[in-house]
Amino acid sequence: MGRIQYFSTVLGELGAMLVFMSPVTFLPLLLIPFTDEWNVFLPMILVPVFLFLVGEILNKLPRRKSGIRLSAALCSVALVWLVFAVISVIPFMMVLEMSFVDALFDCMAGWSGTSFSMLGDLSKVPETLLFWRTFMQWVGGFGIIAYTITMANRSGLNQSPYFRSDSRDERILPAMIATGRQIWAVYILITLMATGIILLSRVPLWDAINLAISGVSTGGFIPRPGGLSYYNNTALEFLLVPIMIVGSVPFTLFYASYRKRSLSFLGNEQLKLLIIFIVFGSLLVISDLYFISGYALSESVRQGLFMTTAAVSTTGFQNANPHLFPGVTVVFLTMLMFIGGSSGSTAGGLKLSRIALGYRGIIWWFRRTFVRGKVLVPFKYEGRTIAASVGEQELSKNMLVIILSVLTIFAATLVILQFHITSFGVPDLLFDIVSALSSCGVTTGYVSPTMPLISKWVFILVMWIGRLEVIPVIILFMGLFRGRD
C-alpha cells in the first residue's frame, strides 16, 4: 500500500467517524433557550457543522473498505481525538477570545477526560460553554469505553459474549460505533443515577448534572470557580466517591448485569484490584496525613479517602492540594494515578488489567524456570487457561505499553525542565505529567494559565498520547514517515 493510498484510507475512516459524531456535538445547543446565551449559538453550532463538512470531504476519499491494516486503523483512532479537540476550540476562541493553544489545551483535556484547564475565572464563562467542555469529557469517556472494549475483544484474552465479532477486518472505528450503539442506554442510565445521588447533597440540579457527567466520565471538570471548595459540602465529597469508583469499573460488568438482569460483578479480577487499591491506598494516605502532617483525624479521612479514589479512578476532582502533602504521599498518589482504573471503563492510566496480566506473567515466567524444558506450565488469566503463544504475545504488548508510558513521562519531564526553570520540585512536576498521561487532572499547581508555551504543548501531547494508551499516536507518527511496507 503506497503512502497516498495508506493515508487516504486513514483519513477516509476518520471522515466516517466525524460524520457519525457531528449530531452528538449538536446536543449542548439545546441548552441555549434555557440559559438565554444566544451569543454563543453561532460559535457552538460551527462545531457540528465543521465536523460534518470535514467528515464528508474525508469520507469521499477513495479508500479500501476491507483488508485494512491494523496500523492504518490505529492511525485513524489517534486522529479522531486530535481532530475533535482541534475543531472544538472554535467557541472558546470566538466567545472567550482564548489563544489557539489555550483553547486546544482545554479541548484536549475535555476529550481526553483530564480536568486541567487554562480558563481563568469560571464565573465569567457562559454556562453553555462550561457544559460543553464537561460534555466533551462525557462523550470522550463513552468513546474510550467503546475503544477499549473493541481492542480487548481482539486480544484473545477478554472475549466477551456480548461484543464478540466474527469479522477478521482490522477496521476499528466501525467496531467502536457498533459497540457504542449497544451500550449507550446503560451509560445514560448510570449518569442519571449519579445525578440523583449527587442531589442528595442538596446542590442545585444544574451542578448535579455537570458533576455527574464529569464523575461518571472520570473527567473532573467542575462548573464553579474554586473547584469543589466552592460548595464547601462534605456530604457532596463523600457522595462523589462511589461515583468515581463506578466510572473506573469495567463497563462490561454493568452491561452484562443489564442484559442478564442480575449482578455480574463477582470474580472480576480488575474489580478486586480496584477495591484493594482504594481501601489500602486510602488507609496509607490517611495515616500519612494524620501522623506526618498532623491533620485532624476527620480531615485526614476526608482528604485521604477522596484523593486516593480520585487518583485510582483518574478523576480530576480534588478536595486538597497534593503540593501540601508529605513527599512520600505525593509519590504514592503518583503511582496510583499511573496505574489507573479498569480497562473497559472511562478511567485512564495503565489499567488494572495490565497490572493483573503482568503479575500473572511474572508468576508464569518464574514457574517455568523451575521445571524441565519439556514440561508445559499453563498460563492462567481470570480463571481461564490461555494458550502459551497467546499469553506471550499479550504479555509482550503489555510490557510495550508500560515501557512506552514510562519513556513518555521521562521525555516530557526532560523537555519541560530543559526550557523552564520552575520553583516546583521534580516530584511535583512528575505528579502533574503522570496526571496528564493518566487522563486525571489532579494537580500540585504547576499546570496553570501562566505556564510557559512549551509546557502547554508538552501537556497537550501527553494528554493525547495517554488517553489512547500510547500505541495509536506512536503508530501515527511512524506512519507519517513510513506510510508503506
C-alpha positions as CSV (number, residue, x, y, z in Angstrom):
1,M,0.0,0.0,0.0
2,G,1.6,3.3,-1.1
3,R,1.8,6.4,1.1
4,I,-1.1,8.2,-0.7
5,Q,-3.4,5.2,-0.6
6,Y,-2.4,4.4,3.0
7,F,-3.4,7.9,4.3
8,S,-6.4,8.1,2.0
9,T,-7.7,5.0,3.9
10,V,-6.8,6.5,7.3
11,L,-8.5,9.9,6.5
12,G,-11.5,8.1,5.0
13,E,-12.1,6.2,8.2
14,L,-11.7,9.4,10.1
15,G,-14.2,11.1,8.0
16,A,-16.9,8.5,8.6
17,M,-16.4,8.9,12.4
18,L,-16.6,12.7,12.2
19,V,-19.9,12.5,10.3
20,F,-21.3,10.0,12.8
21,M,-20.3,12.1,15.8
22,S,-21.4,15.5,14.4
23,P,-25.1,15.2,15.5
24,V,-23.9,14.3,19.1
25,T,-22.0,17.6,19.4
26,F,-25.2,19.5,18.5
27,L,-26.8,18.5,21.8
28,P,-25.3,21.3,24.0
29,L,-27.0,23.8,21.8
30,L,-30.4,22.7,23.2
31,L,-29.4,24.4,26.5
32,I,-29.3,27.9,25.0
33,P,-33.0,28.6,25.2
34,F,-32.7,27.9,29.0
35,T,-29.5,29.8,29.6
36,D,-30.5,32.6,27.2
37,E,-26.9,32.8,26.0
38,W,-27.7,33.4,22.3
39,N,-24.3,35.0,21.8
40,V,-22.7,31.5,21.9
41,F,-25.1,30.0,19.4
42,L,-23.1,30.7,16.2
43,P,-19.7,29.6,17.7
44,M,-21.3,26.5,19.1
45,I,-23.1,25.4,16.0
46,L,-20.0,25.7,14.0
47,V,-18.6,22.7,15.8
48,P,-21.1,20.1,14.5
49,V,-21.1,21.9,11.1
50,F,-17.3,21.7,10.7
51,L,-17.3,18.1,11.9
52,F,-19.9,17.2,9.3
53,L,-18.3,19.1,6.5
54,V,-14.7,17.9,7.2
55,G,-16.1,14.4,7.7
56,E,-18.0,14.4,4.4
57,I,-14.9,15.6,2.5
58,L,-12.7,13.0,4.0
59,N,-15.4,10.3,3.6
60,K,-15.4,10.8,-0.1
61,L,-11.7,10.0,-0.4
62,P,-11.1,6.7,-2.3
63,R,-10.1,4.0,0.2
64,R,-10.1,0.3,1.0
65,K,-13.1,-0.9,3.0
66,S,-11.7,-4.3,3.6
67,G,-8.2,-5.7,4.1
68,I,-7.2,-2.6,6.1
69,R,-4.0,-2.9,8.0
70,L,-4.1,-2.6,11.8
71,S,-1.7,0.3,11.7
72,A,-4.0,2.3,9.4
73,A,-6.9,1.6,11.7
74,L,-5.0,2.8,14.8
75,C,-3.8,5.9,12.9
76,S,-7.5,6.8,12.3
77,V,-8.3,6.3,16.0
78,A,-5.4,8.6,17.0
79,L,-6.6,11.3,14.6
80,V,-10.2,11.1,15.9
81,W,-9.3,12.5,19.3
82,L,-6.9,15.1,17.8
83,V,-9.4,16.4,15.2
84,F,-12.2,16.6,17.7
85,A,-10.1,18.7,20.0
86,V,-8.9,21.0,17.2
87,I,-12.4,21.7,15.9
88,S,-13.8,22.1,19.4
89,V,-11.6,25.2,20.0
90,I,-14.0,27.3,17.9
91,P,-16.4,28.5,20.6
92,F,-13.6,29.1,23.1
93,M,-11.7,31.3,20.7
94,M,-14.7,33.2,19.5
95,V,-16.6,33.7,22.7
96,L,-13.7,33.9,25.3
97,E,-11.0,35.2,22.9
98,M,-8.7,32.5,24.1
99,S,-5.5,31.8,22.2
100,F,-5.5,28.7,20.0
101,V,-3.0,26.9,22.3
102,D,-5.0,27.6,25.4
103,A,-8.3,26.6,23.7
104,L,-6.7,23.4,22.4
105,F,-5.4,22.7,25.8
106,D,-8.9,22.8,27.4
107,C,-10.4,20.9,24.5
108,M,-7.8,18.2,24.6
109,A,-8.3,18.0,28.4
110,G,-12.1,17.7,27.6
111,W,-11.9,14.9,25.0
112,S,-9.2,13.1,27.0
113,G,-11.1,13.2,30.3
114,T,-8.5,15.3,32.1
115,S,-9.5,18.2,34.4
116,F,-6.6,20.5,33.6
117,S,-7.8,23.9,32.3
118,M,-6.4,27.2,31.1
119,L,-9.7,29.0,31.9
120,G,-9.4,31.8,34.5
121,D,-12.4,33.0,36.4
122,L,-15.2,30.5,35.6
123,S,-17.9,32.9,36.8
124,K,-17.3,34.9,33.6
125,V,-17.6,31.9,31.3
126,P,-21.1,31.2,29.8
127,E,-22.8,28.2,31.3
128,T,-23.3,26.7,27.8
129,L,-19.5,26.6,27.3
130,L,-19.0,25.2,30.8
131,F,-21.4,22.4,29.9
132,W,-19.8,22.0,26.5
133,R,-16.4,21.2,28.0
134,T,-18.0,18.8,30.5
135,F,-20.0,17.2,27.7
136,M,-16.7,16.6,25.8
137,Q,-15.5,14.6,28.8
138,W,-18.7,12.6,28.8
139,V,-18.6,11.8,25.1
140,G,-14.9,11.2,25.2
141,G,-15.3,8.7,28.1
142,F,-18.0,6.9,26.2
143,G,-15.7,6.7,23.2
144,I,-12.8,5.3,25.2
145,I,-15.1,2.6,26.6
146,A,-16.1,1.6,23.1
147,Y,-12.4,1.7,22.0
148,T,-11.0,-0.4,24.9
149,I,-13.8,-3.0,24.6
150,T,-13.2,-3.2,20.9
151,M,-9.4,-3.7,21.4
152,A,-9.8,-6.1,24.3
153,N,-12.0,-8.4,22.2
154,R,-9.3,-8.6,19.6
155,S,-6.7,-9.8,22.1
156,G,-7.7,-13.4,22.7
157,L,-7.8,-12.8,26.5
158,N,-11.1,-11.0,27.1
159,Q,-13.6,-12.4,24.6
160,S,-16.9,-11.0,25.8
161,P,-20.0,-12.9,24.7
162,Y,-21.8,-9.6,24.2
163,F,-19.3,-7.9,22.0
164,R,-17.6,-10.7,20.1
165,S,-17.4,-10.2,16.3
166,D,-16.7,-12.9,13.8
167,S,-15.2,-10.4,11.4
168,R,-11.5,-10.5,10.7
169,D,-11.5,-7.0,9.4
170,E,-9.0,-4.7,11.1
171,R,-11.3,-1.6,10.9
172,I,-11.6,-0.3,14.5
173,L,-13.8,2.8,14.2
174,P,-16.8,0.9,12.7
175,A,-16.5,-1.7,15.5
176,M,-16.4,1.2,18.1
177,I,-19.6,2.6,16.6
178,A,-21.3,-0.8,16.7
179,T,-20.2,-1.2,20.4
180,G,-21.4,2.3,21.2
181,R,-24.8,1.6,19.8
182,Q,-25.1,-1.4,22.2
183,I,-24.0,0.4,25.4
184,W,-25.3,4.0,25.1
185,A,-28.5,3.3,27.1
186,V,-26.6,1.9,30.0
187,Y,-24.2,4.8,30.0
188,I,-27.0,7.3,30.1
189,L,-28.8,5.3,32.9
190,I,-25.7,5.3,35.1
191,T,-25.3,9.1,34.5
192,L,-28.9,9.7,35.6
193,M,-28.5,7.6,38.7
194,A,-25.3,9.5,39.6
195,T,-27.2,12.8,39.2
196,G,-29.8,11.5,41.6
197,I,-27.1,10.5,44.2
198,I,-25.4,13.9,44.0
199,L,-28.8,15.7,44.5
200,L,-28.9,14.1,48.0
201,S,-26.1,16.6,48.9
202,R,-28.6,19.5,48.1
203,V,-26.6,21.1,45.4
204,P,-28.6,22.7,42.5
205,L,-29.8,20.5,39.7
206,W,-27.5,22.2,37.2
207,D,-24.4,21.5,39.3
208,A,-25.6,17.9,40.0
209,I,-25.9,17.2,36.2
210,N,-22.4,18.6,35.5
211,L,-20.8,16.8,38.4
212,A,-22.5,13.5,37.4
213,I,-21.4,13.8,33.8
214,S,-17.9,14.7,35.0
215,G,-17.8,11.9,37.6
216,V,-19.1,9.1,35.5
217,S,-16.6,10.0,32.7
218,T,-13.8,10.3,35.3
219,G,-13.1,13.7,33.8
220,G,-13.2,16.1,36.7
221,F,-14.4,19.4,35.3
222,I,-16.4,21.4,37.8
223,P,-18.7,24.2,36.6
224,R,-17.8,26.6,39.5
225,P,-14.7,28.7,40.3
226,G,-12.6,27.3,43.0
227,G,-13.5,23.6,42.2
228,L,-15.1,21.5,45.0
229,S,-14.1,24.2,47.6
230,Y,-16.9,26.4,46.1
231,Y,-19.5,24.1,47.5
232,N,-17.9,23.6,51.0
233,N,-20.0,20.4,51.2
234,T,-18.5,17.4,52.9
235,A,-21.6,15.3,52.0
236,L,-21.1,16.0,48.3
237,E,-17.4,14.9,48.5
238,F,-18.4,11.6,50.1
239,L,-21.2,11.0,47.6
240,L,-18.8,11.6,44.7
241,V,-16.5,8.8,45.9
242,P,-18.8,5.9,44.8
243,I,-19.5,7.8,41.5
244,M,-15.8,8.0,40.8
245,I,-15.5,4.3,41.6
246,V,-18.4,3.4,39.2
247,G,-16.6,5.3,36.4
248,S,-13.5,3.2,36.9
249,V,-15.3,-0.2,37.0
250,P,-15.2,-2.3,33.7
251,F,-18.3,-1.2,31.8
252,T,-18.8,-4.7,30.6
253,L,-19.9,-5.7,34.1
254,F,-22.7,-3.1,34.0
255,Y,-23.7,-4.1,30.6
256,A,-23.7,-7.8,31.5
257,S,-25.8,-7.1,34.5
258,Y,-28.2,-5.1,32.4
259,R,-28.6,-7.8,29.8
260,K,-28.9,-10.7,32.4
261,R,-31.0,-8.6,34.9
262,S,-28.6,-9.8,37.6
263,L,-25.3,-8.7,39.1
264,S,-22.2,-9.9,37.3
265,F,-19.5,-8.4,39.4
266,L,-18.3,-11.4,41.4
267,G,-15.0,-12.8,40.5
268,N,-13.8,-9.9,38.2
269,E,-10.1,-9.5,38.8
270,Q,-9.9,-5.8,37.9
271,L,-12.7,-5.0,40.3
272,K,-10.9,-6.9,43.1
273,L,-7.7,-4.9,42.4
274,L,-9.7,-1.6,42.3
275,I,-11.2,-2.2,45.7
276,I,-7.8,-3.3,47.2
277,F,-6.0,-0.2,45.9
278,I,-8.8,2.2,47.1
279,V,-9.1,0.6,50.6
280,F,-5.4,0.1,51.4
281,G,-4.3,3.2,49.5
282,S,-6.8,5.3,51.5
283,L,-5.5,3.8,54.7
284,L,-1.9,4.7,53.8
285,V,-2.8,8.3,52.7
286,I,-4.9,8.8,55.8
287,S,-2.1,7.6,58.0
288,D,0.4,9.9,56.3
289,L,-1.9,13.0,56.7
290,Y,-2.6,12.1,60.4
291,F,0.8,11.1,61.6
292,I,3.2,13.0,59.3
293,S,1.2,16.2,58.5
294,G,-0.6,16.4,61.8
295,Y,-4.1,16.8,60.3
296,A,-7.1,16.1,62.5
297,L,-8.4,12.6,62.0
298,S,-11.7,13.7,60.4
299,E,-9.8,15.9,57.9
300,S,-7.3,13.1,57.2
301,V,-10.2,10.7,56.4
302,R,-12.0,13.3,54.3
303,Q,-8.9,14.2,52.2
304,G,-7.3,10.8,52.2
305,L,-10.3,8.8,51.0
306,F,-11.3,11.3,48.4
307,M,-7.8,12.0,46.9
308,T,-6.9,8.3,46.8
309,T,-10.2,7.5,45.0
310,A,-9.6,10.4,42.6
311,A,-6.1,9.1,41.9
312,V,-7.0,5.5,41.3
313,S,-10.1,6.3,39.2
314,T,-8.1,9.1,37.5
315,T,-10.9,11.5,38.1
316,G,-9.7,15.1,38.3
317,F,-11.8,16.0,41.4
318,Q,-9.7,17.2,44.3
319,N,-10.6,18.5,47.7
320,A,-6.9,19.2,48.7
321,N,-3.7,20.4,47.1
322,P,-1.1,17.5,46.8
323,H,1.6,20.1,46.9
324,L,0.9,20.4,50.7
325,F,1.1,16.6,51.3
326,P,4.2,14.8,52.5
327,G,6.6,13.9,49.8
328,V,6.0,10.1,50.3
329,T,2.3,10.7,49.9
330,V,2.8,12.6,46.6
331,V,4.9,9.7,45.3
332,F,2.3,7.2,46.3
333,L,-0.5,9.1,44.7
334,T,1.6,9.4,41.6
335,M,2.0,5.6,41.4
336,L,-1.8,5.1,41.9
337,M,-2.5,7.6,39.0
338,F,0.0,5.9,36.8
339,I,-1.8,2.5,37.4
340,G,-5.2,4.0,37.0
341,G,-8.6,2.3,36.8
342,S,-10.1,-0.7,34.9
343,S,-9.8,-1.4,31.2
344,G,-13.2,-1.0,29.6
345,S,-14.0,1.9,31.9
346,T,-13.7,5.7,31.4
347,A,-10.7,5.8,33.7
348,G,-7.2,6.4,32.4
349,G,-3.7,5.1,33.4
350,L,-2.0,1.9,32.6
351,K,-5.2,0.0,33.6
352,L,-5.7,-2.6,36.2
353,S,-5.9,-5.3,33.6
354,R,-2.3,-4.7,32.7
355,I,-1.3,-4.9,36.4
356,A,-3.2,-8.2,36.7
357,L,-1.7,-9.6,33.5
358,G,1.8,-8.5,34.4
359,Y,1.5,-10.2,37.8
360,R,0.3,-13.4,36.2
361,G,3.0,-13.2,33.6
362,I,5.8,-12.8,36.2
363,I,4.5,-15.8,38.2
364,W,4.2,-17.9,35.0
365,W,7.7,-17.0,33.9
366,F,9.3,-17.9,37.2
367,R,7.3,-21.1,37.5
368,R,8.7,-22.2,34.1
369,T,12.3,-21.6,35.2
370,F,11.9,-24.3,37.9
371,V,10.7,-27.1,35.6
372,R,12.2,-29.1,32.8
373,G,12.1,-27.7,29.3
374,K,9.5,-30.2,28.0
375,V,7.1,-29.6,30.9
376,L,4.2,-27.4,30.0
377,V,3.2,-24.8,32.6
378,P,-0.3,-23.4,31.9
379,F,-0.8,-19.7,31.7
380,K,-3.9,-18.7,33.6
381,Y,-5.8,-15.4,33.5
382,E,-9.1,-14.6,35.1
383,G,-9.6,-18.3,35.9
384,R,-9.1,-19.5,32.3
385,T,-6.1,-21.3,30.8
386,I,-4.6,-19.3,27.9
387,A,-2.5,-20.8,25.2
388,A,1.2,-20.1,25.7
389,S,1.5,-18.4,22.3
390,V,-1.4,-16.0,23.1
391,G,-0.1,-15.4,26.6
392,E,3.4,-14.5,25.4
393,Q,2.1,-12.2,22.7
394,E,-0.2,-10.3,25.2
395,L,2.5,-10.1,27.8
396,S,4.8,-8.5,25.2
397,K,2.2,-5.9,24.2
398,N,1.5,-5.3,27.9
399,M,5.2,-4.6,28.6
400,L,5.5,-2.4,25.5
401,V,2.7,-0.1,26.7
402,I,4.3,0.1,30.1
403,I,7.7,0.9,28.8
404,L,6.5,3.5,26.3
405,S,4.4,5.2,29.0
406,V,7.5,5.5,31.2
407,L,9.5,6.8,28.3
408,T,6.8,9.4,27.6
409,I,6.9,10.7,31.2
410,F,10.7,10.8,31.1
411,A,10.8,12.7,27.8
412,A,8.1,15.2,28.8
413,T,9.9,15.9,32.1
414,L,13.2,16.5,30.4
415,V,11.7,18.8,27.8
416,I,9.9,21.0,30.4
417,L,13.0,21.1,32.8
418,Q,15.2,22.0,29.8
419,F,13.1,25.0,28.8
420,H,11.5,26.1,32.1
421,I,13.2,26.9,35.3
422,T,10.4,26.4,37.8
423,S,10.1,26.7,41.6
424,F,8.2,23.5,41.6
425,G,10.2,20.4,42.6
426,V,10.7,17.5,40.3
427,P,8.3,15.3,42.3
428,D,5.5,17.9,41.8
429,L,6.2,18.3,38.1
430,L,6.3,14.5,37.7
431,F,3.0,14.3,39.5
432,D,1.3,16.6,37.0
433,I,2.9,14.9,34.0
434,V,1.7,11.5,35.2
435,S,-1.7,13.1,35.9
436,A,-1.8,14.2,32.3
437,L,-0.7,10.9,30.9
438,S,-3.3,9.1,33.0
439,S,-6.1,11.4,31.9
440,C,-6.6,12.5,35.5
441,G,-6.0,16.2,36.0
442,V,-5.3,16.4,39.8
443,T,-2.5,19.0,40.0
444,T,0.0,20.2,42.5
445,G,-0.3,23.6,41.0
446,Y,2.2,23.5,38.1
447,V,-0.5,23.4,35.5
448,S,-1.9,26.9,35.2
449,P,-2.7,29.6,32.6
450,T,0.7,31.2,33.3
451,M,2.8,28.1,32.5
452,P,5.2,28.5,29.5
453,L,4.1,27.9,26.0
454,I,6.4,24.9,25.6
455,S,4.9,23.3,28.7
456,K,1.4,23.7,27.4
457,W,2.3,21.9,24.1
458,V,4.0,19.2,26.1
459,F,0.9,18.6,28.2
460,I,-1.4,18.7,25.2
461,L,0.7,16.0,23.6
462,V,0.9,13.9,26.8
463,M,-2.8,14.1,27.3
464,W,-3.5,12.9,23.8
465,I,-0.9,10.1,24.0
466,G,-2.1,8.9,27.4
467,R,-5.8,8.8,26.6
468,L,-5.2,6.4,23.7
469,E,-2.6,4.3,25.7
470,V,0.4,5.5,23.7
471,I,0.4,3.0,20.8
472,P,-2.0,4.6,18.3
473,V,-0.3,8.0,18.5
474,I,3.2,6.5,18.1
475,I,2.0,4.4,15.1
476,L,0.5,7.6,13.6
477,F,3.9,9.4,13.8
478,M,5.6,6.3,12.4
479,G,3.1,6.2,9.5
480,L,3.8,9.9,8.7
481,F,7.4,8.9,7.9
482,R,6.9,5.4,6.6
483,G,3.4,5.1,5.1
484,R,4.1,1.9,3.2
485,D,5.8,-1.5,3.5
